[in-house]
């Protein structure tokens, strides 16, 4: 970092405490208090304070937490969730930062080994709004005070994903779309041992929609080798006084139409039981002229869980889904959402972005709600082929809020 880009007025505001910056590195926190006191007592000039801070950076600037603290001096709006060019992303990895990454395969494959996991997707909700961004990587940085380690799970190992978590862990997981691991987790996660006993959150990697059928989603686990199957997992150990809350924002509610049940669990269905009567589901959707942009919605003890329609084939009598329908669960087609962004912003009024560690949104929300160039409040993150909040979800926004307890 070039400290010459920091203006004297920026240095002065930090030294005098005029800005409400929250620094991470204890040594810098104590040094600043010392400098402020000495400056007020006129024992030291502002220029001397600046020189001491520059010397401090020269000595400790290789530490990621110190780098982040000085970036806040450079830019008070510095954030740990943003789209970066590959070179800056690589620099952060080399500096030892723990990262969750999203981007094009060739960009992720060019990064050095380190403490990171990633998945392919070129769609982001960035500070400037939704975008298709093929030359940037979306970076979510795990704070320096949190411990973190990575592990790759094969599809057959996924049933241990909850059991392997330790007390105080929050687990981030990325799965490649349409892989055996994706199907395994989607179909069976609620039956895994210790299901929902530990926070587990993440997303499903995808590709540029223009490349469907030509490219396959990949995940990365600690290095530049792309993996077409399995799960990339980062376990993050929170301090004893912190707790992770996994939350979803689902703008869809069950409509007041027919009640729909399915005789079998799966990513496709031919038969559905509608209001107690058996129907071919594809013919039924065609007959009622269903808006297939709207998901099926089930109530899970008050939480609305969506299953999005992937394709309707009346000729072969088959409907495909982006997440599995569950046998015996009661579904209804969703009520339409008039204006996604305004509805979303209304739901975010109570949320403090300062507490959000990670978030992701669904590619179907991005498409159907025309989010390109539009902001969804202060919440940013990758736009994915599926969201994970304990289990696979569709057409939701998922986020992790870290709060102080005790």
ZAMARGU-4260 file (C-alpha; in steps of 0.2 Angstrom, whole numbers, plus 5000, padded with zeros to 4 digits):
<rodrens>
0) 5000/5000/5000 | 5006/5017/4996 | 5004/5028/5012 | 5007/5044/5002 | 4990/5043/4995
5) 4983/5047/5013 | 4980/5065/5014 | 4986/5075/5029 | 4968/5079/5033 | 4964/5060/5034
10) 4979/5057/5045 | 4974/5072/5056 | 4956/5066/5058 | 4961/5049/5063 | 4975/5055/5075
15) 4962/5067/5083 | 4948/5054/5084 | 4937/5064/5073 | 4932/5049/5063 | 4923/5034/5071
20) 4935/5020/5063 | 4935/5003/5072 | 4952/4996/5070 | 4956/4978/5072 | 4974/4977/5078
25) 4977/4979/5096 | 4994/4987/5095 | 4987/5000/5083 | 4972/5004/5094 | 4984/5007/5109
30) 4996/5017/5099 | 4982/5029/5092 | 4976/5032/5110 | 4994/5036/5115 | 4997/5048/5100
35) 4980/5057/5103 | 4985/5060/5122 | 5002/5066/5118 | 4996/5077/5104 | 4983/5085/5115
40) 4996/5088/5128 | 5007/5096/5114 | 5021/5083/5118 | 5021/5078/5100 | 5016/5087/5083
45) 5004/5080/5070 | 5018/5077/5058 | 5027/5067/5072 | 5012/5057/5074 | 5010/5054/5056
50) 5029/5048/5055 | 5026/5036/5069 | 5011/5028/5061 | 5020/5026/5045 | 5034/5018/5054
55) 5021/5007/5062 | 5015/5001/5045 | 5032/4998/5039 | 5035/4986/5054 | 5018/4977/5054
60) 5010/4980/5038 | 5013/4962/5032 | 4999/4957/5044 | 4982/4956/5036 | 4973/4965/5051
65) 4986/4979/5050 | 4984/4980/5031 | 4965/4981/5034 | 4966/4995/5047 | 4977/5006/5036
70) 4965/5003/5021 | 4952/5011/5033 | 4963/5026/5035 | 4965/5027/5016 | 4946/5024/5013
75) 4934/5026/5027 | 4921/5016/5017 | 4933/5001/5015 | 4923/4985/5015 | 4927/4967/5016
80) 4914/4962/5004 | 4917/4968/4986 | 4922/4964/4968 | 4941/4965/4966 | 4953/4962/4951
85) 4962/4945/4952 | 4979/4953/4956 | 4972/4962/4972 | 4963/4945/4976 | 4979/4936/4974
90) 4988/4949/4985 | 4976/4946/4999 | 4978/4927/4998 | 4997/4929/4999 | 4995/4940/5014
95) 4986/4926/5023 | 4968/4932/5022 | 4954/4920/5023 | 4942/4922/5009 | 4926/4916/5001
100) 4927/4919/4982 | 4916/4919/4967 | 4920/4922/4949 | 4924/4915/4932 | 4934/4898/4932
105) 4949/4905/4923 | 4950/4919/4936 | 4949/4908/4951 | 4961/4895/4943 | 4974/4909/4942
110) 4975/4912/4960 | 4988/4906/4972 | 4985/4892/4985 | 4980/4898/5002 | 4966/4899/5015
115) 4951/4901/5003 | 4937/4892/4994 | 4928/4898/4979 | 4915/4894/4966 | 4911/4899/4948
120) 4898/4912/4945 | 4900/4929/4935 | 4885/4937/4943 | 4886/4948/4958 | 4876/4960/4968
125) 4889/4973/4970 | 4890/4990/4978 | 4884/4998/4962 | 4871/4986/4959 | 4868/4969/4950
130) 4881/4965/4937 | 4887/4951/4925 | 4906/4954/4929 | 4918/4942/4920 | 4934/4951/4924
135) 4932/4953/4943 | 4931/4941/4958 | 4919/4944/4972 | 4928/4943/4988 | 4921/4940/5006
140) 4934/4942/5019 | 4934/4932/5035 | 4939/4944/5049 | 4956/4942/5057 | 4950/4937/5074
145) 4941/4922/5067 | 4950/4905/5064 | 4947/4897/5048 | 4952/4881/5039 | 4946/4872/5023
150) 4941/4854/5018 | 4935/4846/5002 | 4921/4833/5005 | 4916/4821/4991 | 4898/4817/4988
155) 4899/4801/4999 | 4907/4811/5013 | 4894/4824/5014 | 4883/4815/5027 | 4897/4820/5040
160) 4896/4838/5036 | 4886/4843/5051 | 4895/4830/5063 | 4912/4836/5059 | 4908/4854/5065
165) 4915/4859/5082 | 4906/4870/5094 | 4908/4888/5089 | 4910/4884/5071 | 4900/4892/5056
170) 4903/4882/5041 | 4903/4889/5023 | 4900/4877/5009 | 4900/4879/4990 | 4893/4865/4978
175) 4894/4864/4959 | 4877/4864/4951 | 4871/4848/4943 | 4884/4837/4951 | 4882/4821/4962
180) 4887/4832/4977 | 4873/4844/4973 | 4860/4831/4971 | 4866/4821/4987 | 4865/4837/4998
185) 4849/4843/4991 | 4840/4826/4993 | 4847/4821/5010 | 4854/4835/5020 | 4839/4836/5032
190) 4842/4818/5037 | 4861/4820/5040 | 4867/4817/5058 | 4866/4833/5068 | 4856/4842/5055
195) 4854/4861/5059 | 4864/4858/5076 | 4878/4870/5069 | 4876/4885/5057 | 4879/4880/5039
200) 4877/4892/5025 | 4883/4894/5007 | 4878/4893/4989 | 4878/4883/4972 | 4891/4887/4959
205) 4885/4890/4941 | 4891/4898/4925 | 4887/4912/4913 | 4869/4908/4907 | 4875/4911/4889
210) 4887/4896/4892 | 4874/4883/4899 | 4878/4867/4891 | 4895/4872/4886 | 4903/4875/4903
215) 4901/4866/4919 | 4901/4874/4937 | 4917/4871/4947 | 4922/4874/4965 | 4940/4877/4972
220) 4946/4872/4989 | 4962/4880/4995 | 4970/4881/4978 | 4969/4884/4959 | 4963/4866/4954
225) 4945/4867/4948 | 4934/4853/4955 | 4918/4847/4946 | 4911/4838/4961 | 4911/4838/4980
230) 4909/4852/4992 | 4922/4865/4996 | 4920/4869/5015 | 4927/4883/5026 | 4925/4880/5044
235) 4926/4897/5053 | 4928/4897/5072 | 4920/4912/5081 | 4926/4919/5097 | 4917/4914/5112
240) 4907/4930/5113 | 4901/4929/5095 | 4886/4920/5088 | 4882/4917/5070 | 4863/4919/5064
245) 4859/4912/5047 | 4844/4921/5040 | 4834/4921/5024 | 4824/4935/5015 | 4810/4926/5005
250) 4799/4938/4997 | 4787/4925/4991 | 4772/4919/5001 | 4760/4905/4998 | 4746/4910/4987
255) 4727/4906/4990 | 4726/4893/4976 | 4726/4875/4975 | 4735/4863/4988 | 4748/4853/4980
260) 4757/4837/4986 | 4769/4825/4978 | 4770/4806/4980 | 4789/4806/4979 | 4804/4817/4983
265) 4815/4822/4969 | 4821/4836/4956 | 4807/4831/4944 | 4789/4825/4945 | 4776/4818/4933
270) 4762/4816/4946 | 4755/4828/4959 | 4740/4827/4970 | 4730/4843/4969 | 4717/4846/4981
275) 4716/4828/4985 | 4715/4823/4966 | 4729/4815/4956 | 4735/4825/4940 | 4749/4825/4928
280) 4758/4840/4935 | 4764/4847/4918 | 4747/4847/4911 | 4740/4855/4927 | 4752/4869/4926
285) 4748/4872/4908 | 4729/4871/4910 | 4729/4884/4924 | 4742/4895/4914 | 4754/4896/4929
290) 4767/4909/4929 | 4782/4898/4930 | 4793/4912/4936 | 4784/4910/4953 | 4790/4895/4964
295) 4780/4882/4974 | 4781/4888/4992 | 4780/4877/5007 | 4778/4882/5026 | 4791/4874/5037
300) 4785/4879/5054 | 4782/4896/5048 | 4798/4898/5037 | 4793/4900/5019 | 4804/4888/5008
305) 4803/4889/4989 | 4805/4876/4975 | 4808/4885/4959 | 4802/4878/4942 | 4816/4874/4930
310) 4806/4867/4915 | 4788/4861/4911 | 4787/4848/4897 | 4768/4844/4894 | 4772/4833/4879
315) 4782/4821/4891 | 4771/4825/4906 | 4786/4831/4916 | 4791/4846/4927 | 4809/4849/4933
320) 4814/4859/4948 | 4829/4868/4954 | 4827/4860/4971 | 4819/4844/4976 | 4800/4843/4981
325) 4798/4833/4996 | 4785/4819/4997 | 4770/4823/5008 | 4774/4842/5010 | 4760/4854/5006
330) 4765/4867/4992 | 4755/4881/4985 | 4760/4892/4970 | 4767/4909/4976 | 4759/4926/4976
335) 4767/4937/4963 | 4779/4951/4970 | 4775/4968/4962 | 4792/4977/4964 | 4806/4966/4970
340) 4819/4980/4975 | 4806/4990/4984 | 4800/4975/4994 | 4817/4970/4997 | 4822/4987/5004
345) 4807/4987/5015 | 4813/4970/5023 | 4831/4977/5025 | 4826/4992/5036 | 4829/4983/5052
350) 4845/4975/5047 | 4862/4983/5051 | 4875/4979/5036 | 4889/4981/5049 | 4884/4964/5056
355) 4883/4954/5040 | 4898/4943/5037 | 4891/4935/5020 | 4876/4935/5009 | 4871/4928/4992
360) 4856/4930/4981 | 4847/4919/4968 | 4850/4920/4949 | 4831/4918/4947 | 4828/4934/4957
365) 4841/4942/4947 | 4833/4937/4931 | 4814/4938/4935 | 4816/4954/4945 | 4828/4963/4933
370) 4841/4967/4946 | 4855/4971/4934 | 4861/4989/4938 | 4849/4989/4953 | 4855/4989/4971
375) 4847/4978/4985 | 4851/4989/4999 | 4868/4988/5007 | 4868/4969/5005 | 4881/4962/4992
380) 4887/4945/4987 | 4887/4932/4973 | 4871/4928/4963 | 4870/4910/4963 | 4862/4894/4956
385) 4855/4890/4973 | 4857/4896/4991 | 4861/4885/5006 | 4854/4889/5023 | 4856/4873/5032
390) 4848/4865/5017 | 4846/4869/4998 | 4834/4884/4995 | 4828/4893/4979 | 4824/4911/4975
395) 4829/4918/4992 | 4843/4930/4999 | 4853/4921/5012 | 4864/4930/5024 | 4875/4927/5040
400) 4874/4940/5054 | 4887/4939/5067 | 4882/4946/5084 | 4890/4949/5101 | 4883/4939/5115
405) 4885/4938/5134
</rodrens>
